[in-house]
Amino acid sequence: MVHAPVKPQPQDEQDSKQHVSLDIRPGMSAEQYVSESVKMHYGNQHQGFINGGLLQFCRKVGDMALAVIPKNRFWCAVGLTGGGMLGLKLAGIMSGKSLFNDEPIVKDKVNKLLRPLHGVLESVPHSSAVADRWKRVGALLTFTAVSFAGVMTGAFVAYRNSRQRNSHPESLEDYAARVGQHQGDKWRWLAASSGVFGSASGFYLLPYVPGVNYGASIAAYTVLNQDRKVMTPGLEWLSGSKTMSYLGLREGMDYICKYAVNNPSKDPAELEFLAYTVIAPIAHAANTKIGPECIKSFVQQVHEVRDKYWQEGGIPREQRKAALKDMETHFKGKGLDKVLYDCGIDTMKIDFTRLNGAIGKVGNALGATHKIKADQDAYHALATQWRKDWMPADKQPSPAEALEETLAMGQQPARTYARDDLKKPANTAPQRPISHQDALAAKMGSGAAIGV
């Protein structure tokens, strides 16, 4: 393809913009490329154990601690605690006595609105009569139901802001977050059903059992609603992550833009790692196997935007706002669709139900698929409109061709697809009239030639 001409630069300025990147060896996987690239960059920028390995380890521990928003954890705990306390109070009123020690509850001391319920499930303590046993069970189920409702309410309130943000999706990042929300809404039921069990049940010691193990259930709900990933090595399959990072697509792209703008290094050490973090789950959902070329293309496109502002020592403070806006234009919304296409990933092929790994599949199985498919269709319509601007229908390269050309263009500016030199000339020749016999023959399938 023809590319926009590059403005000549002085030799020393050209050298300052040359970037260090790992050579791609035959048979090298994307994981190998990312791992070796990060080691190479960190080896060039950070020396010693304290500023190298130890710093990275502490950073990951800190990320794990911050991977859940404390305020959201608070609301989940409020729902669990408040629901249990309210359920215990209501069950006691209906039984006419405390569920713990059978201490009588005086009707006159009960709130006037609840007095009609006083004693409706009153039973003889420790009685073996069937009626008394059923009333006791009714009181326990009342406690359980209110506790369940408390967890459901607390978990819903915890992510009310996320729901508001996801209510009007405008990008692939927004739709990916909505997928997690749909799947997470199903996990809220599992979190509530497991939250009613006390510590004496021992269920928290069981393996990963949705709906029984509260810690596992509320964690899955939280991860999905925060659009984040399980980052512990060996557990990536739970949320579909490919690296030791909690970043989902929307938060990940935001982080990449800010990281590229604010990092003073000419070759920021974690660009390949961050690229693989956000790209790999999307490629998996699109049933596309990515290689090192995909990661290299993504990083190269980051540098193309960044190099317009970067100087020795980093992007000047007064230019960072403009640089960030430029990065977000290229790597968010419709810009991200084009970037991924140039990396060999067609977002129109993404199966949204394949996002978020095993916990996403559980949400799908519990009924989230219908809403997810509707969002997928809505995204396809949105992306179709985007591509009219940069991918005319008569000049559509395949993702593989786009990737090959992106890598071949080196450090040149990104190409434009709507190019005058490749436009097909309009067909201005008048149509040749055909006879009635020829038209009839064609209609009847006689095989007669038309207009020859």
PyMOL commands that set and color helices and strands:
alter all, ss='L'
color gray80, all
select helices_A, chain A and resi 11-16+30-45+50-66+70-95+107-109+115-117+130-158+160-166+172-195+199-201+203-205+214-225+236-238+249-262+271-285+292-306+317-331+334-342+347-349+352-354+357-390+393-395+399-408+420-422+436-444
alter helices_A, ss='H'
color red, helices_A
deselect
rebuild
show_as cartoon
